[in-house]
Structures are given as structure tokens and as C-alpha cells.
Amino acid sequence: MKEKIITGRKYGMAVLLGYLALLVAAVLAIVYGAVRGRGFFIALGVLYVSLGWIGLCGLRVLKPQEALVLTLFGKYIGTLKGEGFYCVNPFCSAVNPAANTKLSQSGDVDGAKGGIVIAAGQAGGAVEVAGSKKISLKIMTLNNSRQKINDCLGNPVEIGIAVMWRVVDTAKAVFDVDNYKEYLSLQCDSALRNIVRIYPYDVAPNVDTTGDGVADEGSLRGSSEIVAERIRKEIQQRVDAAGIEIIEARITYLAYATEIAAVMLQRQQASAIIDARKMIVDGAVGMVEMALERLSENNVVALDDERKAAMVSNLLVVLCGNRDAQPVVNSGSLY
């Protein structure tokens, strides 16, 4: 379906004023006919008062960044875009299948008054009063519900995204999909699952996230910008058929699932302890080497292999220990 923009219809105020003027004339005609006994004027006035209001059904008022898709006896005749007071065929009807659908997002045209309220990513809803048939062209933010997805290593991860989107083709949004808001929400869920399954939560060895056959350091936590951009492109490919433009996608929540969160925390703590110990040992070995070299260069004391081994052992115990060293004064010989 190709969008057609209706132009040159912004004369709603003239039609309204003309109707009011003719209504006054009809009332005067009825009075005149009753006084003068002219049945023709009475019939003409009554006919206009009874049927003249039909022309008012074609008046449409649009605010900035709003659109109205119109059909005439089931045929799509065009879309009104832009603010103004329009006058169209009074038998035209506005179409918006998503008018009664409220996602957990910002900027719906019908506000918070009514409709079918559907949390993004869920199927439940509550039926209330019908909403407006107008389509918002503003940039809206869809806060999709958190999902539990397994990453490429099989670890369950909870992740949530926020998607900034807007309608760019009203004809596609209304006629090519059943409900463009629900369609967008479901496609966001599907695209999110496809992308998250490619990445590990943290950097892992021998993992290819780009598809070029070479292992890289991509991860959900460390490459959030790249992951978000891939999610945006994936969603855009899926919603092109609905006339929707995806402006931006951002990760709003990322964590291990509750059933493995404690275990992964212990793993991270163990990894941090091991890294810290490696740093301490590397520094201690360097300090021992420097001490032996300085003693040998300055001829402070001559140490045989056995004494060097004892000195190295003592220094490593002091430098790598978790507690303060207790000095021991040796007043005798080692032998």
C-alpha cells in the first residue's frame, strides 16, 4: 500500500461559518413561511435544519505531528497530515487498528484515557473506552519488558531495551499489518533474542561475535553500543513493512538471571582475587631480584646459594603474605 497525502482541504472554518449562516437563513425561512403562509419556505428550512448537519461530519482538526488515514466505503482515499482545520467528504471514515492499544511507552495520541493496555512483550490487556483514530507522527519511546535470554555460552541473562521509533508511512502502518504497535513490540522481542544469543555476557575466549570466523572480545557488557546498534538494525529490517522508522535502541537493563547471579558473582570475585595475587607475586619477584642485584653490585654481603634461597623465601613470605611480618633477630650462625 502506497501512502497518498491529501492536500488543499484546509477550509474547514469556511465550511463551518457557511453552515451557521445557512442555518440562520433556514430558521428565518421557516419563520417567514409560517407568517406568510408559504409552505415552500417552511419545507426548505426544515429540510436544511434536518440534513444540513451532515456536512459537519467531514470537518477534521489535526494538531502538529498528527495524521488521519481516511477511507470511503472501504477504499483508501488518502492521509491528512499537518496541523489545520480540514473539510473532507462527510462519508469518509478514519482508520487506525492500533487506536485502542496502549503499550508501556510514551507519546500515544489518546493519552492515558483508554484503550487496550498491553505491556510491551506481553499478551494480556484490559478493554476500556475506545481511543482516537489519529496516528501520532512523533518520536515515541517503547520500554520493552525485561527478557530472560541465554547468551552464546548458555548463561541465562536478563536484559531490557528502550526503542525510539516513529511512523513514517501511515498507509503501511494501517493496512499492511494488523496492529502496528503490537507488531513493533513483538519484533523488538524477536530481534533482541537473536542478537543477545550471539554475544557472551563477559569477554570469553574463542567466541566470534562478528561472523567473520575470527575470535574477538565482543560482549554484552563491554560492547553495549555495538550490541544496541545491531539490535536497532535488526528491528528496522523487520518493521519496514509496517512503515515504522527505528531511530535508536538502547540497553536499559543487563544482569545475570537470579538463579545464577550468586554463582557468577563468586566467579567474578575469584577471578579478581587471582588477578590481584598474580600482580602481587609479579611485584614481589621483581623486588627480590632487585634486592639481590643491589646487594651483589655494592658488595654488601656475599651470599652463597643456600643463603640466597633463604633470603628469597623470607622476602616472598613477607611481600606476599596477608599479615604484617613479625621480625626475628638471628644472633647466631645459620650453620
Secondary structure, 3 states (H helix, E strand, C coil): CCCCECCCCCCHHHHHHHHHHHHHHHHHHHHHHHHHCCHHHHHHHHHHHHHHHHHHHHEEEECCCEEEEEEECCEEEEEEECCEEEECCCCCEECCCCCCEECCECCCCCCCCCCEECCCCCCCCCCCCCCCCCEECCCEEEECCCEEEECCCCCEEEEEEEEEEEECCHHHHHHHCCCHHHHHHHHHHHHHHHHHCCCCCCCCCCCCCCCCCCCCCCCCCCCHHHHHHHHHHHHHHHHHHHCEEEEEEEEEEEEECHHHHHHHHHHHHHHHHHHHHHHHHHHHHHHHHHHHHHHHHCCCCCCCHHHHHHHHHHHHHHHHCCCCCCCCCCCCCCC
